[in-house]
Structures are given as C-alpha cells and as structure tokens.
Amino acid sequence: MTRTIGLTAILIGVMGLVILPAQEELFTTEGRLTEDEREQTYTIGLQSGIAVEVLVESEDFDSFVDARLPDGTRRSNDDYDRLNAGFQATITESGMLRVTVSAVFPEETGDFRLAIRRIPAPQPIFPGETIRGSIGKNDETDGILAQRYRLNGDEGSRVVIDVRSDEFDPLIEARDSFGRTYRDDDGGESGYDSRISYRFEDEGYLIVTVRGFFGSDLGEYEISVREAYARLRANYLGNLAQSDERAYDGAILDRFDLDAVEGEEVTILLESTEFDPMLYVSDPLGRSIARDDDSGGNRNSMITLSVPADGLYTIWVGSFDGISEGGYELTVYGAPDEEPDQDQSVSPAR
C-alpha cells in the first residue's frame, strides 16, 4: 500500500503554491517499510531554479527511490551513496516533487530516513571552455570542500574533463543523468592531475564535482572540457572466450599492443552488447596506469590517455565479472593532427 503525505503547510497558501524560502534542509522524515506497506510516497513543493539532493538512508535494507520532478521528468536510483538511494536535480519548473521510497528487494523491510535538501546550483561549463576556480572555506557541503559544474551533452558526444592544480591534489567526481558516478584521482596528463572521459549515450548531463583528495583542501585549480572526437587509428572485432589469457585472479582477458610516443593522446573505446566490458591499460613496464568500467555509455568502457613516455603499452579487454564471454568491438582514436602508422601502432598481442 502506498501512503502519500502532502505537506499542506508548504504546498497550499492563499494564492495557491507557497514557494519554499532559500534554505539548506527542505524536508526530512523517518518511515518504515513493512510487509503490508512496501513503499511510501511523499510530496513537496519546490521553486524553479534551485538544486536539490534527495537521499534515502537505511541500515535495514537496500533502498530504492523513484521520483517525479515538477516538470514531469522521472528520476530513479538504487546506490547513490553506498546502498543508499538518492539523486541530485536542478528544478526547472515550480511545482510538486513526488518521491516514492521502496526496497530494491521486495522482501526487505525496516526503517529509513528521507531527506530533501537544497544544495548550491552547479555552475555551467561547456566543451572547449576552461575555468579557473578556487575552493574556499565557504564551499563546504557535507563536510567536504568542493565546487560543482553542470555539463550538458548530446547523444553520442564524447568529452574529456581535466582538473589541474599546483596547490592541492585534485580529485574529480562526475554523476550522470542516470545517477551513475565516475571518479578519478591521478589519471590526468601529469603528476596529481585528474581526468574523466565520458560518452553521452543519450542527451543528458554530468554534474562534475571538483575537490581535493582529503576533502579539506583549499586553493586554486583549473578545469577544462573538450570534445574527444578524433581520428580513427584502429578498430577490431574480438571475442572473449574461456580459452583466452587469464589474469592473476583468473579473469578472462584479451590483449592488444599499443605503440605510442610521449605526448600523444589516445582514446580507447570498448563496446559490447553481450557482456559488461572492463578496460585496462598498462605501461611498458607492466604497471597499470588506467582502468574504466562505464565511461563509454551503455555500460561500455572508455579511456583517454596522454602518453607519458615512448614505448609499447598494453590494452587489456575484459568483463566486469571476469568470467563473461562474448563479442566486443575495440576502437582506438588518436588526436586529429597525429599521423602514426595505423597498421602497426595498434595490434593484437602475440
């Protein structure tokens, strides 16, 4: 049975909808899912132009949230914060936010806490743009000093987001419009720089958070976004099978050699409709320097790498669970102004 709780003190006034004032915490409540009441629904009135975070916390069950924004957009999520469901959204129309709380597994019951709070609206950023920012003591959210950006993208577009700083070790997090989170610490061009590559599988957005590694770091940084469209270097159709090479943990892997020179940029895209791909890159000494699960959209993997030194690098093709078999497509792109030998620069390892 669904219980809908209308916040009449907030929602109805003399002239109709009463708009909430600017504040951090908009609504909190505690509830309980039982065998007779598998979900509970809440409504709250919100003003256009604000950004909100919805979080369902429970120590008793793996929570799930399904919401309808005032503009009619639907948002749902399972594991926003560990096993706690939630999402962030910018409210584009004044009206009612409807939130339904349930458990991922129907047989689970127990107590939960629902919190809806206002958060600072992210600053827009666009492909081709570089912004110089500074994290200060007033940029605190949930005990973390950070600044946030919103990046919109069209279906199929690929972007690379770089964060650099000479004053702290930058860490970058990105959450897409499906609620999936991507994170990088030192995957940028050099030193402690950070980088995330992402392909939009549909028209949507990324909420990009820039922070320091320790969460309390102060100082200046630079964030830049660019499109990752580039020149095709190689394309292979392959198949993961039980007879393939194995990693130390028994995972099935295919291996490709990448002959690269210092300073060139390479984007590697791994796609499959038969398994959830995982992509790894190791340097000429065999050290792992990059890995990715879902940055390519539709569970596909994508890595954009600035080559640190001349040599023969290794691209490892695998699956998320390490045991799946099936067909895949591996595509390697170089920067448009690079002209390596396409027949020899990328090849299956022997």
N, C-alpha and C positions, 0 to 999 in steps of 0.2 A: 504494500500500500504506500502511496506517495503522500507525504504531508507537505503542503505548501504553506509557508509562513510569510504573510505580507507585512512589510514594515510600514504600517499606515502612518506612523508619526513622521516618517521620512517621505513617503510617497504621495500623500494627499494633503493639499493645502487649500486655501480659499480660491486660488486661481487654477488649481489642478496639481501638477507635479511640483514638488518642492525640491530645489536643487541643493545637494549637499555642499556645505562650505568646504574650503580648502583645508584638508586635514590629512594626517597620516592614516589612522585606523578608521575605516568606514563602517565595518561591521564584523563582529565576532560572535560565535555561538558554539555551544557544545551539544552534541547529539549522540544518539546511539542507534546502530542498526541491529535489528532483531530478526528472528525467523519470520515474524509476521510483518515486519516493515523493512524491506530490503533496500529501500532508497528513501532519501528525504530531499525536498526541494525548497529553495529559498529564493526570494526576490528582493532586489534593492534598486532604488532609483539613482542614476548616475548622470553627471553633467558631461557634455561633449568636450573633447579636448584634453581630458585628463588621462593619465596612465594608471592602471591598477594591476595589482597582483592578487590572484586567488590561490589559496593554499588549503589543502585538506590534510591534516595530520592525524595519524592514528598509530598507536602501539599495538593494536589488536588485529588489524587486517591491512592488506594492500589496497589502498584507497584508489578510487576512480572518480573523476569529475567530468560532467557533461554540462555545458553552458550554452546559453543563447544570449548573444550581445544585443544591445538596443537596436542595432542596425540589421538584426536578423542573422548575422554570422554565427555559425556554430563552432564551438571550441571544445575539444575533449582531450584528456590526458590521463596517463597512468603514473609514470615515475618522474615527476618534475624535480623532486628533491628526495633522493633515495627512493623509498617505496611510497612516499607521499605524493599525491596527485596535485596538480596546480598548473597555472599558466600566467603569463603577462599579456596585457592587451591595452591598446590605445582606444578610448571610447570616441567614436566619430559622430555619434548622434546621442542627444539626451534621451533618456528613457529607462526602460527596465532591463536589468541584468537578471537572468534566471539561471540558477545554479542547482544542479542535481548531484547529490553525493551518493555513491554506492561502493561496493567492494568489487575488485577485479574477479574474485572467485565467489560465486553466488552463495556458497555455503558458509562464508566467513561472516561473523558478526562482531560487534563490540563498539567501544566508544570512539568518538572522533571530535576534532575541533576544526571548524571552518573559519577562516579569516580572510577578509577582503580589505585591502588597504591601498591607499593612494601612494604611488611612487613617482619620482621625478620623470617627466616625459623625456624620452631619448632624443638626442639631437640628430637631425637628419644628416646623412652623409651619402655621397653619390660616387659611382665609378669614375675614376680619373681625378678624384679630389684627395688632397692631403690636408689634414687638420692638425695644428699644433695645440695640444691641450695641457692642462696642469691639474693634477689631483691635489686637492687641499683638504683641510680638516673638516670642511663643511660638506664634503662629498660622501658622507657615511650612510650606508644602508645595511641594516642587519649586522652591524659591527665591522663591515668591510668598506674601505675607502675605494671608490670606483666611480667611473663615468660611463654613460651608456649612449649608444648610437643606434639609429634605425637605418637599415639599408634595404631598399626595395629592389626587386629583380623580376625580369620577365621569364617565362617558361623557357628552359634550355640554356639560359645565360650562365656563364661561369665567371666567378670573381676570385681574386686573391686579396686578402686583407693582411696588412703588415703593421706591426706595432714596434716602435723603436724607442729606446730611452737611454740617456747617458747618466741618469740619476737614480734609477732603480731597475730591478729585474722585472720586466713587464710580463704579465700573463693575460691572455685573451680568451674570452668565452663568447660563444655565439649560440643563440637559441632560435631555431627557425619557426615558421608559422605552424608547423606540425607539433611543436613542443620538444623536438629533439635538440640535444645540447652537444656542442663541439667545443673542445678546449685544447689550447697549446701553450707551452711554456717557452721552450728554447728552439723552436723549429724554424726560425727566421733565417735571414741571409748570413748573419754573423753573431757571435757572442751570445748574449741573452735575448736577442730579438725573437719575437713570436710571430707566427704566421698561421692562418687558416685558409684553406681553399674550399670553395663550395660551388655546387651547381644547383640552380633552381629547377626542380622537376616540374613545378607549376609556378604561375605568377604568385609571388608572395613576398616575404620579407625576412630579414635577420635582425634580431636585437643583439648588438655587439657590446660586450662589457669589457672595458679596459681597467685593469687593476695591477697592483704589484703582487709578487709571489707570496709575500707574507700577509697581504691584506691590509697592512697598516702603512704601506709605503707612500711617501709624498714626493712630488716632483713633476717635472715636465716630461712630455712624451710626444711622439708623432704617430698618427695613424693615417694610413693611406689605403685606398681601394682602387683596384684596376681590373679591367676585364681580362680574362685569361684566354681569349681566343688567340690562337697561334697557328703556326704552320705544322702540318702533319709530318711526323718523322717515321712512324711505323705503325702498323696495325696487324694484329694476329688474332686468329680464332683458335682457341685451345679447349682442352677438356681435362678437368680434374678427375683422376681415377685412382683406385686402390694401389695400382702398380707404380704410381709416381713417387718422387723423392719424399722422404719424411724428415720432419723437424725433430729436435731432441725430445719433444713431448709426444711424438707420434703423429702430428698434424700432417695432412697431405699437402704438398706444395709443388708448384711448377716454378721454374727458374729461368730468367732472361738476363742476358748481359747487356749493359748499357755503357758504351764507350763515350765518356764525356770529358770536357775540358773545363778548367777552372773559370767560373764567372758566368757560364751559360745557364739558362733557365730551362727546366724540363717539367712538363705537366704530364702525369701518368694517370690514365683513367681505366678502371677495371669495372666491367659491366657483366651481369649475369641475370637471367630470369629463372635459373634453376637452383641457385643457392645464394646465400648472403655472403658477398665477397669480402675478403680482407686483403689489404695491400701493404707490403713492406718494402723498404729499400735499405740495403747495406752498402757501406763504403768499400774501397779496395782492400781494406784490412779486415773486412768481415764484420765491422761494427754496425749495429742497427742505427740508422740516422733518421728514419721517418716511418710512420705507420698510419693507416687510416681504415675506418670501417665504412661510414655512411656519407662522406662529404660529397660524393658524386650524385646524390639524389636517388630516390627509389632503392635505397639500401646499397647502391653502388659505391665504389671507393675511388678517391681522387687525391693525389699528392702533387703539389707544385714545389719543386726543389731548385734552389740556387746551388749549383755545383761548387763545393768548397775547394776542390783540387783536381788536377788531371788524374785520370785512371779509369779502371774498369769497375763499374758499380753493378750491383745485383738487384734485380727486381724480383720479388717473391710474390707469387699469386697463390692465395689460399682462401679458405672459407672461415666464417666466424666461429663455427663449432669445431673446425679442424678435421672433420670426417666426411663432409658432404662431397658428393661427386656431381659432375655436370659440365655443360658447356659454358664458355665465357668469351668475352672479347676484350683484348688489351690494346689500348691506343696510347701512343706516346706523341706528345706535341713538343715542338721547340719554339723559341721566340721567332717572330716573323723575319727578322733580319739575319738569322743564323742559317748557314748553308752546310751542315755536315753531310757526310755520305750516308744517305738513308738506308742503303743496303747493308752497311757494316756497323753503323753506330748502335743499333738495337738488334739483338738476335737471340733466339732460344739458346740457353746454355747447353753445353755438350759434356 
